[in-house]
Amino acid sequence: MGLIDDLKGKAQGLIQGNEEAIHNGIEKAGDFIDQKTGGKFAGQVDSVQNAASDFVASNDGEPQAPVADGPSQP
């Protein structure tokens, strides 16, 4: 298992059972950035918020099979 797969697995473990709190944190962080930048980057902030929320929503707590990056090496 590669480093990325290991980190993804750990993230899934942390997300499980904390989805609502994480969604609230994502929204608060985005609102804070919008406030500090005067909404100058609102589109980009919204895109990141949506991507992060989608990742949290797609995590059902079940470990996912690793995605093959290329040919496997023995």
C-alpha distances in whole Angstrom, upper triangle without the diagonal:
4,7,8,6,7,10,11,10,12,15,15,16,19,20,21,25,25,25,29,29,26,28,31,30,29,32,34,32,33,36,36,35,38,41,40,40,43,41,40,37,37,36,32,32,32,30,27,28,28,25,23,25,24,20,22,24,21,19,20,18,17,13,12,10,8,10,10,11,13,14,11,12,12
4,6,5,6,9,10,11,12,14,15,17,19,20,21,25,25,25,29,29,25,27,30,28,27,31,32,30,31,34,34,33,36,38,37,37,40,38,38,34,35,33,30,30,30,28,25,27,27,23,22,24,23,20,21,24,21,19,21,20,18,15,14,12,9,10,10,10,13,14,12,12,14
4,5,5,6,9,10,11,12,14,15,17,18,20,24,23,24,27,26,23,25,28,26,25,28,29,27,28,32,31,30,33,35,34,34,37,36,35,32,32,31,28,27,28,26,23,24,25,21,20,23,22,18,20,23,21,19,21,19,19,15,15,14,11,13,13,12,15,17,15,16,17
4,5,5,6,9,10,10,12,14,15,16,18,22,21,21,25,24,21,23,25,23,22,25,27,24,25,29,29,27,30,33,32,32,35,33,32,29,29,28,25,24,25,22,20,21,21,18,17,19,18,15,17,19,17,16,19,17,17,14,13,13,10,10,12,11,14,17,16,17,19
4,5,5,6,9,10,10,12,14,15,17,20,21,20,24,24,21,23,26,24,23,26,28,26,27,30,31,30,32,35,34,34,37,35,35,31,31,30,27,26,26,24,21,22,22,18,17,19,18,15,16,18,16,14,16,15,14,10,9,9,7,9,10,11,14,16,15,16,18
4,5,5,6,9,10,11,13,14,16,19,19,20,24,23,20,23,25,23,23,26,28,26,27,31,30,30,32,35,34,35,37,36,36,32,32,31,28,27,28,25,22,23,23,20,18,20,20,16,17,19,18,15,17,15,14,11,11,12,10,12,14,14,17,19,17,18,19
4,5,5,6,9,10,11,12,14,18,17,18,21,20,17,20,22,20,19,23,24,22,23,27,27,26,29,31,30,31,34,32,32,29,29,28,25,24,24,22,19,20,21,17,15,18,17,14,14,18,16,14,16,14,15,12,12,14,12,14,16,16,19,21,20,21,22
4,5,5,6,9,10,10,12,16,16,15,19,19,16,18,21,19,18,22,23,21,22,26,26,26,28,31,30,31,33,31,31,28,27,26,23,22,23,20,18,18,18,15,13,15,14,11,11,14,13,10,13,11,12,9,9,11,10,11,14,15,18,21,19,21,23
4,5,5,6,9,10,11,15,15,15,19,19,17,19,22,20,20,23,25,24,25,28,29,28,31,33,33,34,36,34,34,31,30,29,27,25,25,24,21,21,21,18,16,17,16,13,13,15,13,10,12,9,9,7,8,10,10,12,15,17,20,22,20,21,22
4,5,5,6,9,10,13,13,15,18,17,15,18,20,19,19,22,23,22,24,27,27,27,29,31,31,32,35,33,34,30,30,29,27,25,25,24,21,20,21,18,16,17,17,14,13,16,15,12,13,11,12,10,12,14,13,16,19,19,23,25,23,24,25
4,5,5,6,9,12,11,12,15,14,12,14,17,15,15,19,20,18,20,23,23,23,26,28,28,29,31,29,30,27,26,26,23,21,21,20,17,17,17,15,12,13,14,10,9,13,12,9,12,10,12,11,12,15,14,16,19,20,23,26,24,26,27
4,5,5,6,10,10,10,14,14,12,14,17,16,16,19,21,20,22,25,25,25,28,30,30,31,33,31,32,29,28,27,25,23,22,21,18,18,17,15,13,13,13,9,8,11,10,6,8,6,8,8,9,13,13,15,19,20,23,26,24,26,27
4,6,5,9,10,11,15,14,13,16,18,17,18,21,22,22,24,26,27,27,30,32,32,33,35,33,34,31,30,30,28,25,25,24,21,20,20,18,16,16,16,13,11,13,13,9,10,7,9,9,12,15,15,18,21,23,26,28,26,28,28
4,6,8,7,9,12,11,10,13,15,14,15,18,19,18,21,23,23,24,27,28,29,30,32,31,32,29,28,28,26,23,23,23,19,18,19,17,14,14,16,13,10,13,14,10,12,9,12,12,15,18,18,20,24,25,28,30,29,30,31
4,6,5,6,9,9,8,10,13,12,13,16,17,17,19,21,22,23,25,27,27,29,30,29,30,27,26,25,24,21,21,20,17,16,16,15,11,11,12,10,7,9,11,8,9,8,11,12,14,17,18,20,24,25,28,31,29,31,32
4,6,7,10,11,10,12,15,15,16,18,20,20,22,24,25,26,28,30,31,32,34,32,33,30,29,28,27,24,23,23,20,19,18,17,14,13,14,12,9,10,11,8,7,5,9,11,13,17,18,21,24,26,29,31,30,32,33
4,6,8,9,10,12,14,14,16,18,19,20,22,24,25,26,28,29,31,32,34,32,34,31,29,29,28,25,24,24,22,19,20,19,16,14,16,14,11,11,13,10,9,8,12,14,17,21,22,24,28,30,33,35,34,36,36
4,6,6,6,9,10,11,12,14,15,16,18,20,21,23,24,26,27,29,30,28,30,28,26,26,25,22,21,22,19,17,17,17,14,12,14,13,9,11,13,11,11,11,14,16,18,22,23,25,29,30,33,36,34,36,37
4,6,5,6,9,10,11,12,14,15,17,18,20,21,23,24,26,27,28,26,28,25,23,23,22,20,18,19,17,14,14,14,11,9,11,10,6,7,10,9,10,10,14,16,18,21,22,24,27,29,32,35,34,36,37
4,5,5,6,9,10,11,12,14,16,17,18,20,21,22,24,26,27,25,27,25,22,23,22,19,18,19,17,14,14,15,13,10,12,13,9,10,13,12,13,14,18,20,21,25,26,27,31,32,36,38,37,40,41
4,5,5,6,9,10,10,12,14,15,16,18,20,21,22,24,25,24,26,24,22,23,22,19,18,19,17,14,15,16,13,11,14,14,11,12,15,14,15,16,19,21,23,26,27,28,32,32,36,39,38,40,41
4,5,5,6,9,10,10,12,14,15,17,18,20,21,23,24,22,24,22,20,20,19,16,15,16,14,11,12,13,9,8,11,11,8,10,13,12,14,14,18,19,20,24,24,25,29,29,33,36,35,37,38
4,5,5,6,9,10,11,12,14,16,17,18,20,21,22,20,22,20,17,18,17,14,13,14,12,9,10,11,8,6,10,10,8,9,12,13,14,16,19,21,21,25,25,26,29,30,33,36,36,38,40
4,5,5,6,9,10,11,12,14,15,16,18,20,21,19,22,20,17,19,18,15,14,16,14,11,12,14,11,10,13,14,11,13,16,16,18,19,22,24,25,28,29,29,33,33,37,40,39,41,43
4,5,5,6,8,10,10,12,14,15,16,18,20,18,21,18,17,18,17,13,14,15,13,10,13,14,11,10,14,14,12,14,17,17,19,19,23,24,25,28,28,28,32,32,35,39,38,40,42
4,6,5,6,9,10,11,12,14,16,17,18,16,18,16,14,15,14,10,10,11,9,6,9,10,7,7,11,11,10,12,15,15,18,19,22,23,23,26,26,26,30,29,33,36,36,38,40
4,5,5,6,9,10,11,12,14,15,16,14,17,15,12,14,13,10,9,12,10,7,9,12,10,9,13,14,13,14,17,18,20,22,25,26,26,29,29,29,33,32,36,39,39,41,44
4,5,5,6,9,10,10,12,14,15,14,17,15,13,16,15,11,12,14,13,10,13,15,13,12,16,17,15,17,20,21,23,24,27,28,29,32,32,32,35,35,38,42,41,43,45
4,5,5,6,9,10,11,12,14,13,15,13,12,14,13,9,11,13,11,9,12,14,11,12,16,16,15,18,20,20,23,24,27,27,28,31,30,30,33,32,36,39,39,41,43
4,5,5,6,9,10,11,12,10,12,10,8,11,10,6,7,10,8,7,10,12,11,12,15,16,16,17,20,21,24,25,28,28,28,31,30,30,33,32,36,39,39,41,44
4,5,5,6,9,10,10,9,12,11,9,12,12,9,9,13,12,10,13,15,14,14,18,19,18,20,23,24,26,28,31,31,32,34,34,34,37,36,39,43,43,45,48
4,5,5,6,9,10,10,12,12,11,14,14,10,12,15,14,12,16,17,16,16,20,21,20,22,25,25,28,29,32,32,33,36,35,35,37,36,40,43,44,45,48
4,5,5,6,8,8,9,8,8,12,11,8,10,13,12,11,15,16,15,16,19,20,20,22,25,25,28,29,32,32,32,35,34,33,36,34,38,41,42,43,46
4,6,5,6,4,7,7,6,10,10,7,9,13,12,12,15,17,16,17,20,21,22,23,26,27,30,31,34,34,34,37,35,35,38,36,40,43,44,46,48
4,6,5,6,9,10,9,13,14,11,13,16,16,15,18,20,19,20,23,24,24,26,28,29,32,33,36,37,37,39,38,38,41,40,43,47,47,49,51
4,6,8,9,10,11,14,14,12,15,17,16,16,19,21,20,21,25,25,25,27,30,31,34,34,37,37,37,40,38,38,41,39,42,46,46,48,50
4,5,6,7,9,12,12,11,13,16,15,16,19,20,20,22,24,25,26,28,30,31,34,35,38,38,37,40,38,37,40,38,41,45,46,47,50
4,5,8,9,12,13,12,14,17,17,17,20,22,22,23,25,27,27,29,31,32,35,37,39,40,39,42,40,40,42,41,44,47,48,50,53
4,5,5,8,10,9,10,13,14,14,16,19,19,20,22,24,25,26,28,30,33,34,37,37,37,39,38,37,39,38,41,45,46,48,51
4,6,8,9,9,12,14,14,15,18,19,20,21,23,25,26,27,29,31,34,36,38,38,37,39,38,37,39,37,40,44,45,47,50
4,6,5,6,9,10,11,12,14,16,17,18,20,21,23,24,26,27,31,32,34,34,33,35,34,33,35,33,36,40,41,43,46
4,6,5,6,9,10,10,12,14,15,16,18,20,21,22,24,26,29,31,33,33,32,35,34,32,35,34,37,41,42,44,47
4,5,5,6,9,10,11,12,14,15,16,18,20,21,22,25,28,30,32,32,31,33,32,30,33,31,34,38,39,42,45
4,5,5,6,9,10,11,12,14,15,17,19,20,21,23,26,28,30,30,29,30,29,28,30,28,31,35,36,38,42
4,5,5,6,9,10,11,12,14,15,17,18,20,21,25,26,29,29,28,30,29,28,30,29,33,36,37,39,42
4,5,5,6,9,10,10,12,14,15,16,18,20,23,25,27,28,27,29,28,27,30,29,33,36,37,40,42
4,5,5,6,9,10,10,12,14,15,16,19,22,24,26,26,24,27,26,24,27,26,29,33,34,36,39
4,5,5,6,8,10,11,12,14,15,17,20,22,24,24,23,25,24,23,25,25,28,32,32,34,37
4,6,5,6,8,10,11,12,14,16,19,20,23,23,23,25,25,24,27,27,30,34,34,36,39
4,5,5,6,9,10,10,12,14,17,19,21,22,21,24,23,23,26,26,29,32,33,36,38
4,5,5,6,9,10,10,13,16,18,19,20,18,21,20,19,22,22,25,29,29,32,35
4,5,5,6,9,10,11,14,16,18,18,18,20,20,20,23,23,26,30,30,32,34
4,5,5,6,8,10,13,15,17,18,18,21,21,21,25,25,28,32,32,34,36
4,5,5,6,9,12,14,16,17,16,19,19,19,22,22,26,29,29,32,34
4,5,5,6,10,12,13,14,13,16,16,16,19,20,23,27,26,29,31
4,6,5,8,10,12,14,14,17,18,18,22,23,26,29,29,31,33
4,5,7,10,12,14,14,18,19,19,23,24,28,30,30,33,35
4,6,9,10,12,11,14,15,16,19,21,24,27,27,30,31
4,6,7,9,9,13,14,15,19,21,24,27,26,28,30
4,5,8,10,13,15,17,21,23,26,28,27,30,31
4,6,9,13,15,17,21,23,26,28,26,29,29
4,6,10,12,15,18,21,24,25,24,26,27
4,7,9,12,15,18,21,22,20,22,23
4,6,9,12,15,18,19,18,20,22
4,6,9,12,15,16,14,17,18
4,6,9,12,13,12,14,16
4,6,9,11,11,14,16
4,6,7,8,11,14
4,7,8,11,14
4,6,9,13
4,6,10
4,7
4
